Amino acid sequence: MAYVTDRVVHDADAHVMETPEWIDEFAGPRVREYALANFDIGDVAKTLAEIETSRRLHADPDYRADDAGEIMVRKNWRATGSFIPEDRSRALDHLGFASQLVFPTVFNTMLEALEHGDDHDLTYETASAANRAQIAFCSVDPRLLPVAYVPLSDFDRAASIAAEAIDGSARALLIPNRCPRHHATSHVGFDPVWAMAQEARVPVLMHVATPELVMAPQHRNNGLAPEPDFHGGGENFRSVSYMAISSAPMQALSMLIFDGVLERFPDLKLGIIELGAVWVPGFMRQLEAAFEAFERHEQRLQKLSLRPIDYVRRQVRVTPYPTEPTGWIIEQAGPEICMFSSDYPHVEGGRNPLRRFDNEVAHLPADVQDRFYRANFEDLFSGRLGL
């Protein structure tokens, strides 16, 4: 029996678990060398050993016999379909999701760090190779919706790689949730990117990356013993860095709204993924407060045809964490914004996100629950999922 059996559920956050040779087929020597040298999820030796163990397990018929029953239990490389494309279709059958947005794991963090450096050639060549690998992985099943990374460090190259990704059948574009080094996320130089995405009905997404990009590392120098993360190691978020996780997307959304991007591109849809949602109601109120305080003095605000809160409701969709008060968030922010996600096959998604979310939204009307599990995701794609 599938994990989901009683309704249509789209999964707004799922991942591949790349292996060291992941982009070899799509990259030149320089990119392959860089990617291998920076294939880093915590303890590299431990990670590589775990990948080899997972390869052996996936080749073991006895291990595979339990795929269905263990579909939400096995995590990372041990999960069904985590890195073997043909197995991902079977994983979706066991999960019962109508579709999955499929993000990178290793290359998400690698590219967000890389684009804040000075080597634009390497940044965009790596992104191109990683995107083509991502699209190839998802090509085995139309329910798998590949997400392609678009670095924002260079205007012309951002437009070029966005066009390459859309032409190559990417179903969503991933931009960094942090502001680029030398210009705003909302810079008019990116208008060709937003125009292409709007025309193709391809949403633009932001996704959590690495905690080192959220808070300065000195916050860990507290004189106390180090705390383990979700994985028992040192590479992921902890309670303190979690508290800052929403700062970057709030800044990016503020720029995209106040600088008129969502005004100029009214059909562009934005997804804020695995960055939580408990901040959204307060953020919406803060947008309104800022508009009230500065509208008389700023021409950019005077040019807006909607209230800031209405751009959020019209164009922004967000995934709560299963540990957040999702029902309260929906009540405060409105029924249009929140979407279900599993984070499959990452540990952070837990073993039963459906139960957690069901418990949170059970008191809401049936049509609002359907928006959370299905309709808001379909709206993210402007009704053009084509499934």
N, C-alpha and C positions, 0 to 999 in steps of 0.2 A: 504494500500500500504506500502511495506517495505521501510525503510530508504534508502537502496541501491537497485536500480532496473536495472541499465544500464551497469553493468560490474561485473567482479569477483574481490572481495576485501577481503583480509585476514586481520584480526585485530591482530596486534602483541602485544597489551597490553590491557588486560581486567582483571577483578578481581571478586572474591567472596567477600561478606561482612559477615565475620564470626559472629556468635552469641556466647554467653557465654558457651553454651553446645557443641560447634562445634566439639571438639575432644573427648568428653566423651566416645563414643563407641570404640575409638581406643587407649585410654591412661589408664595407671594405676593411682592409687590414687595420687601419688606424682606429676606426670605431670599435672593431672587435677587440683590439688590444686594450683600449680604454675601458670598455664595458666589462671585460674579464677582470681587469685590475681593480675595478670599483664595484664588483659584484659583492655587496657588503650588507648583510643583515645581521648586525651584532657580531657574534663570534664567527668569523668566516670559516674556520676549520670545522667547527661544529655544524654550521649550515651545510657545507659541502658533504659532510658525512651523512647528515640527515637526508639530503637529496639522493645519495646513493642507496641508502636504506629504503627510501620510498620507491625507487626504481625497482628494486628487488621485490618489494611487497606487491606492487601493481602487476608484476609478472607471475605472481603466485596464485593459482586457481583457488586455493583454500581462502586466501585473503579476499579475493574478488567475490567469492560466494556470498559474503556478508555486505556487499556494497549497499543494497537497499536499506537494510536495517541499521547500518552505521552511517547513513548519509549525513546526518547532522552532528555526528560524534567525531569522526575523523577530521582533522584540521590540517591546514597548510599543505605541504607536498603529499601527505598521506591521504588526503581527501580524493574521492573519485572525481576525475576530470580537472584536477588542479593544474596539470601541465600536459596531459595527453589529450589532444583535440577530440578524437573519436569518443573518448570516455565522457566528455562534457555533455554530449547529448544524452547519454544514459543518466548522468547526474541530474540533468533537468527533468527527465522522466521521473526519477525517484523523488526529486524535490517538489514537483508539481507546479512550479512557477510558469506563468505564461510566457515570460521573457526575463532576461537578465541583462542589465548594463554591465559590461565586463571591462574593468579597469586593470592597468598594470599594477604590479606590486614593487618589484625592484626598480623598474625604470621610472616609476612615478617619482620616487625620492631622488634617484640619480639625476633625472633631467631637471627637477626643480633646483637642485644644488648646482648643476652644471650651467644653467642659464644665468646664474648670478655671477659667473666668472667672466672672463674676457675673450674666450675662444668661441666666437659665434659659428664659425664653420663646423667645429666639432659638435656644438650644441645641436644645430639643425640637422646635421648628418646622423647623429645618434637618434634624434627624435624621429626622423624619417624611417630609419631601419626598425626602430622599436614599434612604430605605428604599423608598418607593413607586416611585422611578425604578429602583432595583435590582431589585425584584420584577418590574416591567414588562419590563426587559431580559431577565430569565431566563424569562419566560412563554412564549417561543417554543419551548421544548424542555423536557420533564420531566426530562431528564438534568442540567439546569442548576439548582443548588440555591441560591437567593438567601439571602444573609446580611444580616440587618437589625441596625443599630446601636441599642443601648439605653444612653443616657447614664445614669450612676448619681449624678448630682448632686442629684436630688430623688426621694424615695421614691415619692410618689403618681404623679408623671409617668413615672417609670420603669415602674411597673406598667401605666399607661395605654398607653405606646408599645409595650411588650411585647405587650399584648393586641391593639393595632392591627396590629402586624407579624404575629403568629400568625394573626389573622383574615384578613389580607391575603395569606396563603400563603407567608410567609417560612419557610424550612426550617431556619434556625439563628439564634440571637441572639448578637450580638457586643457584649461589654462591654469597657471599657478594661482594659488589663493593669495600669495604675497604680491605686493606691488613690485613691478620691475625695478631694476637698479636706477635707471636714469629718466624714467617718465612714468606717467600715471597709467593704470590699467585702462582708464577711460580716454586716453589720448586719441585725438581724431585720426592719427595715423593708423589706428586699428579699425577704422570704419569699413574698409574692404573685407576684413574678417567677419565682422558682424553682419554685413550685407550678404555675404556668401552663406553664412549659417542661416540667416532668416529666409533667404530664397529657397534653400534646400530643406527647410524645416528640420534642421539639425540643432539640437540644443547645445549651449555652451555651459560647461560644468567646471566647478572647483571641487577639489578633493583634499582631504587631509594628507599631509606629507610626513615630515619628520619633526620631532619636537625641538631639534636644534634650530629649526627655522621659525619656531614660535616664541621661544624665550631664550635669552642669553644664558649660556651654560653656567654662569656663576650662581644661578639660583640653587644649584645642587650643592654648593659649598656652604652647608649649613652647620657643620660641625657634628653632624649625626651620621650614623651608619647608612650606607646607600640602600635605597628601597628597590626591590625587584619590580620589573614591569609585568605586563600580562603574560609574557613568555617565560618569565623567570630569569630574564637576562637584563640587558641594559639599553636596548635600542628603541624602546617604545615609550608611550606617554605614562606619566604617573599623575597623582592627584594635583600637584601644583601646576605642571605644564598643561594639564587638562583645563584648568581654569582660564588659560589664555588662548584656548584653541579657536575661539570665535572671533578674535580680534582682527585677523587678516581678512576673512570674508566680510565682516562688517565694514571695514574700510573700503574694500573693493566694491561692494554693493553701493555704498554711499557715493563713491565716485561715479559709478555707472548711472545712478539715478540723478544726482545733482548736476553732473556735467552733460546730461541730456542724451546719453546713449540709448536708454530705453524709450525716450521720447522720439528719437530719430528712427528707431527700429522697433516699432510697436509689436511686431510679431516674433521678435527674438525671445527665446525662452532660456532661462538660466536655472541650473540645478546646483544646489549647495549640498555636497554629498559627504557623509561621514565627518561632518564638522559640528554635529549636534544641532539642536533646534530650540533648546530652552531659552536661548537668548533672543529668539525672534520677536516675541511680543514686546519686550522692552526696546529692542532695536527699532521696531516700527513706530513706537511712541517717540523715541528720540529723533527719528527722521522728521516727524511732524513738528517737534519742538524746535529743531534746527531750522526748518522751513519758516516757521512763525518768527523766529528771531532774526533771520537774515534775508528774508524775501524782499523787503523794502530796499535793500542795499546791493543785492547781487542780481545782475542781469540774467545770469544763467538760470536762476530760480524763477525769475519773472517769465521766462520763455516756456516753462513747463505747463502743459495743458491739464495735468492731473495732480492731485495731491500725492506726495511721496508714497504714502501707504498704499495708494491704488496701483502704483507701478509694481509693488511687491506682490499684491494679490493677483494682478494680471499676468505677471511674467516670471515670478520667482517661485521655485519649488525646492523644498528642503527635506532632508531625511533626519528624523530624530534618532537618538540612540535608544536602544530598548530599555536602558536604565533611566530614561528621562520620563517626566510626567506627560506623556503624549496627549492624553485626553485634555489636560489643562492647556497645553500649548495650542491645540486646535480650537478650543473654546475662546482663548484670548486672541489668537492671530486670525482666525477664520478658517473655514473648511477647505479653502482652495490650495493651501500651501504644503501641507505635510504629505510625505510618501513613505511607504514601507521599504525596508531594506534588510538584508540578511548578513551582509559582509562575507558571504560564502567565498572561499573556505577558511577565512581568517579566524583565529581564536577569539578575537574581540567580539565577533557576532554572537557568540554563545551557542548553546545547543538547542535552544527553543525560543528564538525571537518571536515567532508567531504567537506563542502563548503569552509572552510578556506584553506584546502590543495588544492582543485581544483583551487582556485584563485591563489595560489602560483605556481602551476606546469602547468597552462594552456598553457603557451608559449613553453613548452618543447615538443619534438616529441612524437607521440603517443606510440611508443615502450618504451620510457623512462618513460612515465606516467604509462604504464602497469607494468614496473619493480617495480615502487614505490608501486602500489596498490596490485600487485599479485606476480610477478615473483621472486623478491628478498626474499619474505617470503618463497616461495616454495624452493628456493635455500638454505635458512637457514636449511631446513629439507632435504637437498640433494635430492630433488625430491621425497621423500618417505612419503608424507603426507597420502597417502592411502585413500583419500576421494572420 
